[in-house]
Amino acid sequence: MSQPLPGLFRHRPFQIAWVWEIVCVLAGVAVYVTTDNAIAFIALIFMGAAPMAVVMLRFIKAQKAGLKPDRSGDIVQ
């Protein structure tokens, strides 16, 4: 990617997906430790990874189309 990683962290959709992924991973670990349920653990991991994959695919698609990212929703400007 031509945009550096710190620049990507400023995009709100990426931040929301990042937080959701971390929450799902922590919930998956907690479920696995307390109930030893591997299926719930895997489901939570996939549930956390799906929004991040969508955000990254949309970012790559927009970058290939030559569009500049919308910075109006950035937290840090």
C-alpha beads as a LAMMPS data file, in Angstrom:
LAMMPS data file: protein, C-alpha beads

77 atoms
76 bonds

1 atom types
1 bond types

-500.0 500.0 xlo xhi
-500.0 500.0 ylo yhi
-500.0 500.0 zlo zhi

Masses

1 110.0

Atoms # bond

1 1 1 0.000 0.000 0.000
2 1 1 1.264 3.437 -0.751
3 1 1 -0.283 4.919 2.375
4 1 1 1.823 4.411 5.493
5 1 1 0.349 2.417 8.355
6 1 1 -0.006 5.395 10.741
7 1 1 -2.070 7.152 8.051
8 1 1 -4.374 4.167 7.866
9 1 1 -4.968 4.279 11.628
10 1 1 -6.555 7.721 11.272
11 1 1 -9.484 6.424 9.230
12 1 1 -12.577 5.920 11.353
13 1 1 -13.824 2.727 9.611
14 1 1 -10.417 1.136 10.183
15 1 1 -10.441 2.186 13.851
16 1 1 -13.925 0.768 14.411
17 1 1 -13.012 -2.509 12.694
18 1 1 -9.760 -2.698 14.682
19 1 1 -11.537 -2.221 18.018
20 1 1 -14.250 -4.732 17.054
21 1 1 -11.608 -7.292 16.095
22 1 1 -9.757 -6.869 19.393
23 1 1 -13.010 -7.168 21.379
24 1 1 -13.979 -10.332 19.502
25 1 1 -10.542 -11.897 20.021
26 1 1 -10.651 -11.140 23.744
27 1 1 -14.205 -12.484 23.988
28 1 1 -13.151 -15.612 22.095
29 1 1 -10.257 -16.222 24.464
30 1 1 -12.516 -15.660 27.470
31 1 1 -15.132 -18.086 26.092
32 1 1 -12.507 -20.700 25.319
33 1 1 -10.858 -20.431 28.745
34 1 1 -14.123 -20.553 30.678
35 1 1 -16.128 -23.099 28.646
36 1 1 -13.489 -24.878 26.528
37 1 1 -15.770 -24.356 23.504
38 1 1 -13.549 -24.260 20.415
39 1 1 -16.425 -23.671 17.979
40 1 1 -17.509 -20.492 19.787
41 1 1 -13.880 -19.355 19.835
42 1 1 -13.510 -19.827 16.073
43 1 1 -16.878 -18.157 15.415
44 1 1 -15.871 -15.105 17.444
45 1 1 -12.543 -14.863 15.616
46 1 1 -14.291 -14.940 12.228
47 1 1 -16.905 -12.467 13.457
48 1 1 -14.091 -10.087 14.378
49 1 1 -12.117 -10.551 11.168
50 1 1 -15.022 -10.005 8.757
51 1 1 -15.406 -6.216 9.244
52 1 1 -11.628 -5.716 9.011
53 1 1 -11.563 -7.649 5.743
54 1 1 -14.400 -5.520 4.340
55 1 1 -12.666 -2.283 5.336
56 1 1 -9.374 -3.393 3.813
57 1 1 -11.017 -4.592 0.586
58 1 1 -12.895 -1.305 0.188
59 1 1 -9.683 0.636 0.867
60 1 1 -7.740 -1.370 -1.729
61 1 1 -10.577 -1.039 -4.262
62 1 1 -10.699 2.741 -3.795
63 1 1 -6.931 2.974 -4.024
64 1 1 -6.894 1.013 -7.307
65 1 1 -9.611 3.294 -8.688
66 1 1 -7.395 6.275 -7.893
67 1 1 -9.750 7.786 -5.350
68 1 1 -8.358 9.753 -2.466
69 1 1 -9.608 8.591 0.945
70 1 1 -12.372 10.669 2.506
71 1 1 -10.671 12.401 5.399
72 1 1 -13.744 14.244 6.683
73 1 1 -14.405 11.520 9.272
74 1 1 -10.836 11.312 10.519
75 1 1 -10.344 11.767 14.220
76 1 1 -6.864 13.260 13.787
77 1 1 -6.627 15.842 11.017

Bonds

1 1 1 2
2 1 2 3
3 1 3 4
4 1 4 5
5 1 5 6
6 1 6 7
7 1 7 8
8 1 8 9
9 1 9 10
10 1 10 11
11 1 11 12
12 1 12 13
13 1 13 14
14 1 14 15
15 1 15 16
16 1 16 17
17 1 17 18
18 1 18 19
19 1 19 20
20 1 20 21
21 1 21 22
22 1 22 23
23 1 23 24
24 1 24 25
25 1 25 26
26 1 26 27
27 1 27 28
28 1 28 29
29 1 29 30
30 1 30 31
31 1 31 32
32 1 32 33
33 1 33 34
34 1 34 35
35 1 35 36
36 1 36 37
37 1 37 38
38 1 38 39
39 1 39 40
40 1 40 41
41 1 41 42
42 1 42 43
43 1 43 44
44 1 44 45
45 1 45 46
46 1 46 47
47 1 47 48
48 1 48 49
49 1 49 50
50 1 50 51
51 1 51 52
52 1 52 53
53 1 53 54
54 1 54 55
55 1 55 56
56 1 56 57
57 1 57 58
58 1 58 59
59 1 59 60
60 1 60 61
61 1 61 62
62 1 62 63
63 1 63 64
64 1 64 65
65 1 65 66
66 1 66 67
67 1 67 68
68 1 68 69
69 1 69 70
70 1 70 71
71 1 71 72
72 1 72 73
73 1 73 74
74 1 74 75
75 1 75 76
76 1 76 77
